[in-house]
Amino acid sequence: MSFHSLNAPRKVHSLDAEIRGAAVLANPGLVAMVSTDPVRVGVCALGGSSGKTTNVSLSSADDVALLSKDVAVVRSEGDVWALLGIQHSPKMDQVSRDARQLAARPGGETALTLKWDGAAAELKLLKNDVEERPFVLRGSVRAFDVTEGETYAVVDTGAEGGELRVHPGATPEPGASHRATLPREAAGLDRVRGGQQLSALYKRGGGTVCVVVKAGGKLTAKTLTLEGPVADVAVLEGALFVAFPDGRLALYSEATIEGAGAGTLAPSAKVQLGGRGEPRVIVATAKGGASLWIGTSAGEIYSAAIARKPAG
């Protein structure tokens, strides 16, 4: 059954500072969000009614990944820090430098960093430590995303908008199992959300999203023009979710995306986020019932259940 609508978001937790990054840990079912100025990591249980806050002695934060329920990594500008024992008083250990992106893996255990010089590294949890393992990239990679079993890499090829490559495993080191040539409009898009049925490239503040749909074993890319600038994007199964700075949360169903033309695309469903602040980050998960999680500029963390279309 395809996704049909979004329930009204409910407030779950607050970090009382602007949220910059979010990640899901599928087992045991957690969502982590990180704020900046001050830096705090909030961890909420999927389906839970509250969360736990950990204060972190960093000057800023941009991304977060959960390697386990007790270990997180946080990107602070170019540096990446491991937080060991976040359920208590975490020990901090710098594990990477010169990172411009941190990609979280919902299965935990590992995460990826993309460096400013075009290199990359895997951050791996080994017993009670996080170790960095550099590796060589194929081509000039613009963005990463990692799912349970695949890595999605946006590669600049010198033609059109580049290429989306899908690699089996937790890094892009194995050869690509699927590739999609991206349209020229995707050239400036610097973030990707990957999924087996649908992937999405976007730029925060931009008004277009390039979606890559998988059908019949083939990837096909198309550009969607949305109703306004994008705050953040998430994908789940064949659906696209978009947060707008004015507080709108929009769902674009598989059928809506398939029928999209050249004009502005109207969402299949939308809700308005209440409370303080603007949406900054969103993540979607099917674990424990499909839900969309939202972090705001005021530090509030919301959860919205995603309803499926009834059979028949």
Backbone hydrogen bonds, N-H to C=O, Kabsch-Sander energy under -0.5 kcal/mol:
donor,donor_aa,acceptor,acceptor_aa,energy
4,H,307,A,-3.7
5,S,307,A,-1.4
7,N,305,A,-3.0
10,R,303,S,-2.7
12,V,301,I,-3.3
13,H,301,I,-1.5
15,L,299,G,-2.9
19,I,296,T,-2.1
20,R,34,V,-2.9
21,G,34,V,-1.4
23,A,32,A,-2.3
25,L,30,L,-2.9
26,A,24,V,-0.5
26,A,106,P,-2.9
27,N,106,P,-0.5
29,G,25,L,-1.0
30,L,25,L,-2.6
31,V,44,C,-2.8
32,A,23,A,-2.9
33,M,42,G,-2.4
34,V,21,G,-2.1
35,S,40,R,-2.6
36,T,18,E,-2.1
39,V,58,L,-0.6
40,R,35,S,-0.5
40,R,38,P,-0.6
41,V,54,T,-2.7
42,G,33,M,-3.2
42,G,40,R,-0.5
43,V,52,K,-2.6
44,C,31,V,-2.9
45,A,50,S,-0.8
46,L,29,G,-2.2
48,G,45,A,-2.7
52,K,43,V,-2.4
54,T,41,V,-2.4
56,V,39,V,-2.4
58,L,56,V,-2.0
62,D,75,R,-3.1
63,D,75,R,-1.1
65,A,73,V,-2.1
67,L,65,A,-0.6
67,L,71,V,-2.3
68,S,71,V,-1.7
72,A,83,L,-2.0
73,V,65,A,-2.6
74,V,81,W,-2.6
75,R,63,D,-1.9
76,S,74,V,-0.6
76,S,79,D,-3.5
77,E,75,R,-0.6
79,D,76,S,-2.1
80,V,96,S,-2.6
81,W,74,V,-2.8
82,A,93,D,-3.4
83,L,72,A,-3.6
84,L,82,A,-0.6
84,L,91,K,-3.0
85,G,70,D,-2.2
85,G,83,L,-0.6
86,I,70,D,-2.4
88,H,85,G,-1.7
91,K,84,L,-2.7
93,D,82,A,-1.9
95,V,80,V,-2.8
96,S,80,V,-1.5
99,A,78,G,-3.0
100,R,114,L,-3.2
101,Q,114,L,-1.2
103,A,112,L,-3.1
104,A,102,L,-0.6
105,R,110,T,-0.7
108,G,105,R,-2.4
109,E,67,L,-2.6
110,T,108,G,-1.5
111,A,123,L,-1.6
112,L,103,A,-2.3
113,T,121,A,-2.5
114,L,101,Q,-2.1
115,K,113,T,-0.5
115,K,119,A,-2.7
116,W,98,D,-2.3
118,G,115,K,-1.5
120,A,135,F,-0.9
121,A,113,T,-1.9
122,E,133,R,-2.4
123,L,111,A,-3.0
124,K,122,E,-0.6
124,K,131,E,-2.8
125,L,109,E,-2.9
126,L,124,K,-0.6
126,L,129,D,-3.0
127,K,125,L,-0.5
129,D,126,L,-1.9
131,E,124,K,-2.6
133,R,122,E,-2.7
135,F,120,A,-2.0
139,G,137,L,-0.8
140,S,156,D,-0.7
141,V,139,G,-0.9
142,R,154,V,-3.8
143,A,154,V,-1.0
145,D,152,Y,-1.5
146,V,104,A,-0.6
147,T,150,E,-3.0
151,T,167,H,-2.8
152,Y,145,D,-3.4
153,A,151,T,-0.5
153,A,165,R,-2.5
154,V,143,A,-2.4
155,V,153,A,-0.6
155,V,163,E,-3.1
156,D,140,S,-3.0
157,T,155,V,-0.6
161,G,182,L,-2.1
162,G,159,A,-1.9
163,E,155,V,-2.4
164,L,180,A,-2.6
165,R,153,A,-2.9
165,R,163,E,-0.5
166,V,178,H,-2.6
167,H,151,T,-3.0
167,H,165,R,-0.5
169,G,149,G,-2.9
177,S,166,V,-3.1
178,H,166,V,-1.2
180,A,164,L,-2.0
182,L,162,G,-2.7
186,A,183,P,-2.1
187,A,184,R,-1.8
189,L,186,A,-1.5
191,R,202,Y,-1.6
193,R,200,A,-2.6
199,S,212,V,-2.0
200,A,193,R,-2.6
201,L,210,C,-2.9
202,Y,191,R,-2.1
205,G,230,V,-3.4
206,G,203,K,-2.6
209,V,224,L,-2.1
210,C,201,L,-2.2
211,V,209,V,-0.6
211,V,222,K,-2.5
212,V,199,S,-2.6
213,V,211,V,-0.5
213,V,220,T,-2.9
214,K,197,Q,-2.2
215,A,213,V,-0.6
215,A,218,K,-2.5
218,K,215,A,-1.7
220,T,213,V,-2.5
222,K,211,V,-2.4
224,L,209,V,-3.2
225,T,263,G,-0.6
226,L,207,G,-2.6
226,L,224,L,-0.6
230,V,206,G,-2.4
231,A,243,A,-3.1
232,D,243,A,-1.3
234,A,241,F,-2.3
236,L,239,A,-2.0
239,A,236,L,-2.5
240,L,252,Y,-2.4
241,F,234,A,-2.9
242,V,250,A,-2.3
243,A,232,D,-2.5
244,F,248,R,-2.7
247,G,244,F,-2.2
249,L,271,V,-2.8
250,A,242,V,-3.0
251,L,269,A,-3.1
252,Y,240,L,-3.0
253,S,251,L,-0.6
257,I,253,S,-2.5
258,E,254,E,-2.3
259,G,255,A,-1.9
260,A,257,I,-1.2
265,L,225,T,-3.4
266,A,264,T,-0.5
268,S,251,L,-2.2
269,A,251,L,-1.6
271,V,249,L,-2.1
273,L,247,G,-2.8
280,R,295,G,-3.2
281,V,295,G,-1.8
283,V,293,W,-1.8
285,T,291,S,-2.3
289,G,286,A,-1.5
291,S,285,T,-2.7
292,L,304,A,-3.0
293,W,283,V,-3.1
294,I,302,Y,-2.4
295,G,281,V,-2.6
296,T,300,E,-1.7
297,S,278,E,-2.3
299,G,296,T,-1.3
301,I,13,H,-3.1
302,Y,294,I,-2.8
303,S,10,R,-2.2
304,A,292,L,-2.8
306,I,290,A,-2.3
307,A,5,S,-2.7
307,A,305,A,-0.6
309,K,2,S,-3.6
